[in-house]
Amino acid sequence: MRNTKRKKKIPRFETEDEEREFWATHDSTHYIDWRKAKRARFPELKPSEKSISIRMPQFLIEDLKLLANRRGIPYQSLMKEFLAEKVEKELSSAS
């Protein structure tokens, strides 16, 4: 049996924060028929990352590669994790 209930109208939002709050407190199935949804593709979307060059001692790179291998991830990803953790810690202790 198909759900023929009429969907509610999605309100207009002034800001992204207002929209975020709305969807955090409302069930989207009351507003959207997800059975009719189509997968979106964004082929022109650019990554929000920026490439940098950094000089590091060879032994540190080798140690990072060893640790990353144990976790089964690329060593650059492990470096980003370590940097993000340290930056977060420093910023929270500076407050």
trRosetta pair geometry for C-beta under 8 A, 3 or more apart (Angstrom, degrees):
i j d omega theta_ij theta_ji phi_ij phi_ji
3 33 7.7 -180 83 -123 112 101
7 30 6.8 137 -149 156 73 41
7 31 5.6 94 178 -152 108 23
7 32 6.7 102 -153 -55 148 15
7 33 6.3 -112 -55 -40 140 86
8 30 5.2 15 13 143 118 93
8 31 5.1 -55 68 -92 89 72
9 31 7.6 4 131 -136 6 92
10 31 5.1 84 -73 -171 86 131
10 32 7.7 31 -59 -56 122 89
11 22 7.0 -141 52 -132 114 155
13 16 7.4 88 128 -92 134 23
13 18 4.6 172 -160 95 100 110
13 19 3.9 17 -140 -64 177 91
13 22 6.7 -123 -91 1 123 142
14 18 5.4 64 49 12 78 157
15 18 4.6 104 57 2 80 100
15 19 7.1 -146 97 -1 47 85
16 19 5.5 -55 -149 40 37 111
16 20 6.0 43 151 -25 69 105
17 20 5.5 -51 -144 35 31 114
17 21 6.4 32 155 -19 64 105
18 21 5.9 -54 -150 35 29 111
18 22 6.5 33 151 -22 62 106
19 22 5.5 -53 -150 33 33 116
19 23 6.4 21 159 -9 68 106
20 23 6.3 -62 -147 42 28 101
20 24 6.2 30 154 -23 64 111
21 24 5.7 -57 -146 35 29 114
21 25 6.5 1 163 2 63 114
22 25 6.5 -86 -157 47 24 93
22 26 5.8 -17 167 11 69 124
23 26 6.1 -70 -119 53 31 91
23 28 6.7 20 -142 -70 95 100
26 30 6.8 -97 174 48 97 124
26 31 7.3 49 139 -18 125 127
27 30 5.1 86 84 -8 92 104
28 31 5.7 -74 -159 49 50 102
28 32 5.2 -16 165 30 91 114
28 34 7.5 75 117 -59 110 112
29 32 6.8 -74 -109 62 29 72
29 34 6.7 -53 -105 -9 80 113
32 37 7.2 46 161 -67 117 110
33 36 4.8 47 100 12 105 110
33 37 7.7 -170 101 -33 57 78
34 37 5.0 -22 -157 -8 54 125
42 45 3.9 46 131 -29 116 121
56 60 5.0 -105 166 77 109 125
56 61 5.5 125 99 -53 121 94
57 60 4.6 90 67 2 88 105
57 61 7.3 -160 94 -5 47 84
58 61 5.7 -57 -153 36 36 111
58 62 6.3 34 152 -18 69 107
59 62 5.6 -55 -148 38 33 112
59 63 6.3 35 153 -20 67 105
60 63 5.7 -51 -146 36 32 111
60 64 6.3 35 152 -20 64 105
61 64 5.7 -53 -148 36 31 113
61 65 6.4 33 152 -20 64 105
61 75 7.3 78 -166 147 68 152
62 65 5.6 -52 -148 35 32 113
62 66 6.5 35 152 -21 64 104
63 66 5.6 -52 -150 34 33 114
63 67 6.5 30 154 -14 66 105
64 67 5.9 -56 -147 40 32 108
64 68 6.0 31 155 -19 67 110
64 75 4.6 94 130 -163 100 114
64 78 5.9 166 -171 91 90 126
64 79 6.0 20 -157 -67 143 92
65 68 5.7 -55 -141 40 29 112
65 69 6.2 35 156 -25 63 106
65 75 4.6 -46 -90 -73 58 143
66 69 5.8 -53 -149 31 27 113
66 70 6.9 30 151 -20 60 102
67 70 5.7 -53 -157 30 34 114
67 71 6.8 18 151 -6 66 107
67 75 7.7 98 65 -121 81 87
67 78 6.0 149 102 -175 105 157
68 71 5.8 -65 -153 45 35 103
68 73 5.3 -99 -163 79 86 73
68 74 6.2 -26 177 139 139 18
68 75 3.9 -141 -1 -89 159 61
68 77 7.0 119 -136 60 119 87
68 78 4.1 -127 -89 -15 97 143
69 72 7.3 37 -172 -75 32 35
69 75 7.9 -11 -35 -66 72 93
71 78 6.6 135 47 -89 141 116
73 77 4.7 -96 159 79 116 133
73 78 5.8 137 92 -52 115 89
74 77 4.7 95 65 2 84 104
74 78 7.3 -152 99 -4 47 85
75 78 5.3 -50 -150 36 42 115
75 79 6.4 49 150 -24 68 100
76 79 5.5 -48 -150 32 35 115
76 80 6.6 37 150 -19 64 101
77 80 5.7 -52 -152 34 34 112
77 81 6.5 38 149 -20 65 103
78 81 5.5 -50 -150 34 35 115
78 82 6.3 34 153 -17 67 105
79 82 5.8 -56 -147 38 30 110
79 83 6.2 28 156 -17 66 109
80 83 5.8 -56 -143 40 30 110
80 84 6.1 30 158 -21 65 108
81 84 5.9 -58 -147 36 26 110
81 85 6.4 25 156 -18 63 108
82 85 5.9 -56 -149 36 29 111
82 86 6.4 23 157 -15 64 110
83 86 5.9 -60 -147 40 30 108
83 87 6.1 28 158 -18 67 109
84 87 5.9 -55 -142 38 28 109
84 88 6.2 29 158 -19 63 108
85 88 5.9 -58 -149 37 26 111
85 89 6.3 26 155 -19 63 109
86 89 5.7 -55 -146 37 30 112
86 90 6.2 29 156 -18 65 108
87 90 5.8 -56 -146 38 29 110
87 91 6.1 27 157 -17 65 109
88 91 5.9 -59 -145 39 27 109
88 92 6.2 20 159 -15 64 111
89 92 6.1 -60 -145 39 26 105
89 93 6.3 16 160 -12 64 111
90 93 6.1 -62 -144 41 27 104
90 94 6.2 30 156 -27 64 110
91 94 5.7 -55 -146 30 30 114
91 95 7.2 40 154 -33 59 97
92 95 6.1 -42 -160 12 36 115
